[in-house]
């Protein structure tokens, strides 16, 4: 199954995330199919940007967002 989830980047105690499409069996920071956005929880308020067309394409093809990514998609107005 294909998931849309967060991939952790950045330094210790300063996480920065990329929103990626990957196989659910691959590790959190491992191989991924496509990168569709970023999420930075360190700023106030948290900032994120998502490629809307790519996200809609993957959702239409059956990719399942994780809980956090689902909330980000909802805030961006992209969710199903």
Secondary structure by P-SEA (a helix, b strand, c coil): cccbbbbbbccccbbbbbbbbbccccccccccccccccccccccccccccaaaaaaaaaaabbbbcaaaaaaaaaacccc
